[in-house]
Each structure stands twice: as structure tokens, then as C-alpha cells.
């Protein structure tokens, strides 16, 4: 039986992307060429692989069953054919999309860009704003590296714990809370601001206060740490946020930092990426460099 192993690569792309157009873009071929490949795959397997449902396409039950095995075979083939290759950073020409929390980008973005440019001048970084949805862009290959305060639950999303950050309280100079020790009662009685890209007026601090029989008033929610810190500077609002990733911004604004009068666990910081990049040497270099840059915050 004559087998065209290139069909495995096409099949892997089709199953990952779920569309002919997406698979074609991923493999840098035309949509008609990918349609012909799908036709050959259907003939070889005796299965439709992708079937149309409305305006989209969905995998058949057999396609779902073979998806993991096909991906593993393609990855093994890449490893076999590129095992002896070495990464030439000086000649590397690639664009990486890094999606980090705004506070982390503000704290580490300049250092990461500088380090990347110094080692690999041909590499360009696209620092993307953090949206309200998770993981989908990683799975589609639209984001190369992401930050998160929680480990992913999807098996195809890899993660690395790079540090943890304690929570602190930030207020303007001369704020009433700076006069005397900050007790939990004085803290709860103040007017607060949360940082939430979804606009949530509640976070784990409220749950911790509840265990002490206390409740705070959250007057507003800000979308970014930068916005929250500026608002705190101009008002009597109080914001509670991670220490290391906001330290430079707080110092630049001249804000006063107070210890949080609550026992709360530190906030973990993870870097996430899709499993398709596990054995990708340029990506491995980027995530190692990003790890070093972020961990310098917690040194």
C-alpha cells in the first residue's frame, strides 16, 4: 500500500484547526490544495473526517478517536528529522505573540524585549492585551506564551510555575490608613477598588474578610492595574494587588504601600503554552528567556 506521509501533517492540521481554511493557513498552502488533501485522506481512511454542520465543520467520531495519535505521530516525525538541528539565534526570523497580564507586561515587558533583541535581533515580539477568554487562542496558535494565576485544566495546555507574589495594599500619600497601624477593621471600613478585566466587584479578599465577620465596600472595579493605581493616587480608594509585579509602578507614582492585615496565600504565576511547541527549539528558547526575566522580579 502506497502511503503519502504528508497526508499525516495535513490530517493533523485539519483536526487541530477544524476547518480547511485554518489548516491551509497553518501549513502555508492554498485552500484548494488543502481540500484536495482532505479528499485523499477521506479516500485513504474511508471516513469523512470533517463534516459540515451549518457554517462550520466538525470532526467525525473516528477523527476524534485518532486525533491524539495523529498528533503524536507528526511530533515524533518532526523530532526524528530535526533532532540534530541546532538553534541559530542570530539567523532566527520569527514573530512571537506574548499575552501577559497588564501588570506583568509593565513590570517585565521592557526587559524581555531587550533580552530577545540582544540574543536574536531578527525576532519580533507582539505583546497582546489580555482578553476575557482563556486558552482558545493558545490552542489555535494565535498566542505563543501566556501568563496566568492558575494552572490550566486542558491536557494540551502546558504550564510552568515561575513564581508567586504576596498581596499588598496601595494608597495615596496622606491617606487616613497611613495614620497608625493598619488593622483588619480599619482596612475593611475603607472604600476599595478591585482590578478585574471582567468588572468583578468581588475577589478572594472578600471571602477572607467574611471569615472574620467583616465586609468591605467596593466602590469600583478597574480593568487594569495601571488604571487602578492612577485612580488610587487621585482618590481615597484602596487597592489590594500583587507586590512584585506592581512595585515599579507604585514607586513611580509615589504611592504608599501597606501590609495586608489578612492571612492570604501568595498568588502563583504560571507561563502557559500549547503542546504543539513542546519540541519547538525557538519557542523553548523564548519561554526559558521569559522565565528568567519574570523570576528576576522575585529575586
C-alpha positions in Angstrom: 0.0 0.0 0.0 1.4 3.4 -1.0 1.2 5.9 1.8 1.9 9.7 1.5 3.1 10.7 4.9 2.5 14.3 4.0 -1.2 13.5 4.5 -0.5 12.9 8.2 0.7 16.5 8.5 -2.4 17.7 6.6 -4.7 15.5 8.8 -3.1 16.8 12.0 -3.7 20.4 10.9 -7.3 19.7 9.8 -8.0 18.1 13.2 -6.4 20.9 15.1 -8.0 23.7 13.2 -11.3 22.1 12.4 -11.5 23.8 9.0 -9.9 23.6 5.6 -9.2 27.3 5.6 -7.5 27.2 9.0 -5.4 24.2 8.2 -4.3 25.7 4.9 -3.2 28.9 6.6 -1.3 26.9 9.2 0.6 24.9 6.6 1.0 27.8 4.3 -0.8 26.2 1.4 -3.9 27.3 -0.6 -7.4 26.3 0.5 -8.0 24.3 -2.8 -4.8 22.3 -2.1 -5.9 21.5 1.4 -9.3 20.5 0.1 -7.6 18.0 -2.3 -5.6 16.7 0.6 -8.8 16.2 2.6 -10.3 14.3 -0.3 -7.2 12.0 -0.4 -7.4 11.5 3.4 -11.1 10.6 3.1 -10.3 8.0 0.4 -7.4 6.5 2.3 -9.3 6.2 5.6 -12.8 5.5 4.3 -14.1 8.3 6.7 -15.3 11.8 6.1 -13.0 13.2 8.8 -14.7 16.6 8.8 -18.4 17.1 8.1 -20.3 20.3 7.7 -22.7 21.5 10.3 -24.3 24.8 9.4 -21.5 27.2 8.5 -18.8 25.2 10.4 -17.2 21.8 10.2 -17.0 19.2 13.0 -14.8 16.1 13.2 -16.4 12.6 12.9 -16.2 10.2 15.8 -13.3 8.3 14.1 -11.5 11.6 13.6 -11.8 12.4 17.3 -10.6 8.9 18.2 -7.4 9.2 16.0 -6.7 12.9 16.8 -4.2 12.3 19.6 -2.4 9.5 17.8 -2.1 11.5 14.6 -0.6 14.5 16.5 1.8 12.2 18.3 3.0 10.7 15.1 3.6 14.1 13.5 5.5 15.3 16.5 7.6 12.1 16.5 8.4 12.6 12.8 9.5 16.2 13.4 11.7 15.1 16.3 13.3 12.4 14.2 14.0 14.7 11.3 15.2 17.7 13.3 16.9 16.0 16.3 20.4 17.1 15.1 19.4 20.7 14.3 20.8 23.5 16.4 19.1 26.8 17.1 20.8 29.6 15.4 19.6 32.7 17.3 21.5 35.1 15.1 19.6 33.9 12.0 16.2 33.3 13.7 13.4 35.2 11.9 10.1 34.8 13.7 7.2 36.7 15.4 6.1 35.6 18.8 2.8 36.7 20.4 3.1 37.0 24.2 -0.1 37.6 26.2 0.5 38.7 29.7 -1.4 40.4 32.5 -1.0 44.1 32.1 0.9 44.5 35.4 3.4 41.8 34.3 3.9 43.4 30.9 4.5 46.7 32.6 7.0 45.2 35.0 8.9 42.8 32.6 8.0 43.8 29.0 10.9 46.1 28.5 13.4 43.6 29.9 12.0 40.8 27.8 12.1 42.8 24.6 15.7 43.9 25.3 16.9 40.4 26.1 15.2 39.0 22.9 16.7 41.7 20.7 20.1 41.2 22.2 20.2 37.5 21.6 18.0 37.2 18.4 17.8 40.5 16.5 15.5 39.0 13.9 12.8 38.0 16.4 9.9 40.3 16.9 7.6 40.3 19.9 3.9 41.1 19.7 2.7 42.0 23.3 -1.0 41.3 23.3 -3.6 42.7 25.7 -5.1 40.1 27.9 -8.7 39.4 26.8 -11.7 38.0 28.7 -11.4 34.4 27.3 -8.8 31.8 28.1 -6.9 29.1 26.3 -8.7 29.2 22.9 -6.0 31.5 21.3 -3.3 29.2 22.7 -4.9 26.2 21.1 -5.3 27.9 17.8 -1.7 29.1 17.7 -2.6 32.8 17.9 -0.8 33.2 21.2 2.6 31.6 21.9 3.0 32.4 25.6 0.5 33.4 28.2 0.6 34.3 31.9 -2.0 33.0 34.4 -2.6 33.0 38.1 -3.9 29.4 37.8 -2.7 26.2 36.3 -4.6 25.1 33.1 -7.1 22.3 33.2 -6.9 21.3 29.5 -4.4 18.5 28.8 -2.9 20.1 25.7 -2.0 23.3 27.5 1.4 23.1 29.2 2.4 25.3 32.1 5.4 26.3 34.2 5.3 27.9 37.7 7.7 30.8 37.6 7.0 32.5 40.9 4.5 33.6 43.5 3.5 37.1 44.7 2.2 38.3 48.0 -0.7 40.8 48.2 -0.2 44.4 49.5 -2.3 47.5 50.0 -1.7 50.7 48.0 -3.0 54.1 48.9 -2.2 57.7 48.1 0.3 59.7 50.3 -1.6 61.2 53.3 -4.4 58.6 53.1 -6.2 58.1 56.5 -5.0 54.5 56.6 -1.3 55.7 56.7 -2.0 57.2 60.2 -1.3 54.5 62.6 -1.3 50.6 62.3 -3.5 49.1 59.6 -5.9 46.8 61.5 -8.3 44.5 59.7 -11.2 46.6 61.0 -9.7 49.8 59.5 -9.0 48.1 56.3 -12.5 46.7 55.9 -14.0 50.1 56.7 -12.2 51.8 53.9 -13.6 52.2 50.3 -12.0 49.8 47.9 -11.2 49.3 44.3 -10.8 45.9 42.6 -8.8 45.1 39.5 -10.8 42.9 37.1 -10.9 42.8 33.3 -14.4 41.4 33.7 -15.5 44.1 36.0 -16.0 41.9 39.1 -16.6 43.8 42.3 -15.6 40.8 44.5 -12.3 38.8 44.8 -10.7 36.4 47.3 -10.1 39.3 49.8 -13.9 39.5 50.4 -14.0 35.8 51.2 -11.2 36.2 53.7 -12.9 39.1 55.4 -16.1 37.1 55.7 -14.4 34.5 57.8 -13.6 37.4 60.2 -17.2 38.5 60.2 -16.3 41.6 58.2 -17.4 43.1 54.9 -15.8 45.8 52.8 -17.4 48.2 50.3 -16.0 48.0 46.8 -16.8 51.3 45.1 -15.4 50.5 41.7 -13.7 47.9 39.5 -10.9 48.9 37.2 -9.8 46.9 34.1 -6.0 47.2 34.6 -3.6 47.6 37.4 -2.2 50.8 35.8 -5.7 52.3 35.8 -6.3 51.2 39.4 -3.1 52.7 40.7 -3.7 56.0 39.0 -7.3 56.1 40.4 -5.9 55.4 43.9 -3.4 58.3 43.6 -6.3 60.7 42.9 -8.8 59.5 45.4 -9.2 57.9 48.9 -9.9 54.5 47.3 -7.8 51.5 48.5 -6.5 48.8 46.1 -5.1 45.4 47.0 -2.8 43.8 44.4 0.3 41.7 43.9 3.5 43.2 45.3 6.4 42.4 42.9 4.6 42.9 39.6 3.3 46.4 40.6 6.2 47.6 42.7 7.8 49.7 40.0 4.5 51.3 39.0 3.7 52.1 42.7 7.1 53.7 43.3 6.8 55.7 40.1 3.5 57.2 41.2 4.8 57.8 44.8 2.1 55.6 46.3 2.3 54.3 49.9 2.4 50.5 50.3 0.9 48.9 53.4 0.9 45.3 54.5 -2.3 43.4 54.0 -3.8 42.8 57.5 -5.1 39.4 56.4 -3.5 36.0 56.1 -3.9 35.1 52.4 -1.9 32.6 50.3 0.5 34.1 47.8 -0.7 34.4 44.2 1.0 31.9 41.8 2.3 33.0 38.4 2.3 30.5 35.6 3.5 30.7 32.0 1.3 28.7 29.6 1.8 27.4 26.0 0.3 24.8 23.7 1.8 21.3 23.5 2.5 21.8 19.8 5.5 23.9 20.9 6.9 21.4 23.4 9.8 20.4 21.0 10.0 23.7 19.1 13.5 25.0 19.8 12.8 28.7 19.2 9.8 28.5 21.4 11.7 26.7 24.1 14.3 29.5 24.0 11.6 32.1 24.3 9.9 30.5 27.3 13.2 30.0 29.1 14.2 33.6 28.5 10.7 34.7 29.7 11.1 32.6 32.8 14.4 34.2 33.6 13.0 37.7 33.1 10.0 37.1 35.3 11.9 35.3 38.0 14.2 38.3 38.3 11.1 40.2 39.8 11.0 37.7 42.7 14.8 37.5 43.3 
